[in-house]
Amino acid sequence: MPNAYISGTGFFVPPKIVTNDDLSVYMNTTDSWIRERTGIIERRYVEKGVGPSDLAIPAANDALKAAGLSVKDIDFIIFATCTPDYYIPGSGCLLQEKMGFNEIGVLDIRVQCSGFVYGLSIADQYIKTGEFNNILLIGAEVQSTAMDLSDHGRDTAVIFGDGAGAAVISATSEKRGILSTHMHSEGKFLKELWVEAPASKQGRPRILPEHLDQGKQYLKMNGKEVFRHAILRFIEVINECLLANNLSIDDINMLIPHQANLRITQMIQKKLDLSDSQVFSNVHKYGNTTAASIPIALAEAINEGKIIKGDTVVFASFGSGFTWASSIMEW
Ligand code: COA
């Protein structure tokens, strides 16, 4: 049975930098408030007309190049996004057309901040069964257009940003790659981090002028509840993947947590007694880019030489749903 490993990574963030001071023009906030509570200094926003599939193109090109592959070598695309270009069709279809892939299968998945880790699990199964040899996994988001930039939305708006990350998952006969993935959800907390409209259950049309007036089209978050659950679940799911593989905290060479905010990452690090060199963080530069955050961080960690062959790498995520997941691999 072949193993599935990450043969190439890439990322892309839009060029427009939005600093904390830039946000303070629109809302009553300060650079120090945002830094103290989230560690975020700046994030990137797309210009009007740019969707996740556009951000995914340079990320995918870099991942293909790093893997030594071309678009013709890819057998399947998994596109993780909760901010698709359109609701119909999925962003995977747009990417297939824009990059000229063969008429291969494309699968959009949601699961919000856990999208990339869930996607790894899907890719792993297809590779291990021999169905596919090379799968392109994208995490790409345009969250900026779901932000309420008024005082009303300031607790959420300061956190999220836009970006894309890509990984090629390939088959290998070597003893390396994904060891296991672990996925969870708890839908009773759906309203703690959600966008209420447009929605099919609202009736026809799916969004009304009063919904817009009430700001139902914006991402809403109960920050304290999200924080509390995130800490618990991150720790649980990291321990779960270690236990499943008879490994311990000391065996981790690199933990790439979903870049939710720096305080969450720091608390996980402290509770698990991980050293600074075992944990990667870049949330200060990009904010929380939902499904894109882990593949962006992964690509940066590799570019910085922080992950080398043979390393034990752990990914862990938590987000809207709630959903949470982990994946552990031998690099
Ligand atoms: N700038 C300035 N003040 C702000 C603000 C902003 N951007 N956002 C909220 N505030 C205010 C609040 O209105 C409140 O004022 P009040 O005391 O007068 O009512 C005060 O700051 C404290 O708000 P609170 O919600 O208690 O802050 P907090 O310490 O819980 O921090 C978060 C808020 C969002 C930073 C924090 O809850 C958090 O990090 N949650 C997790 C978010 C996350 O990671 N989400 C993604 C998960 S995938």
Residues whose N, C-alpha, C, O or C-beta is under 5 A from the ligand:
A	BS01	COA	N28 T29 T30 W33 R37 C113 R154 D155 V158 G223 K224 V226 F227 A260 N261 F318 G319
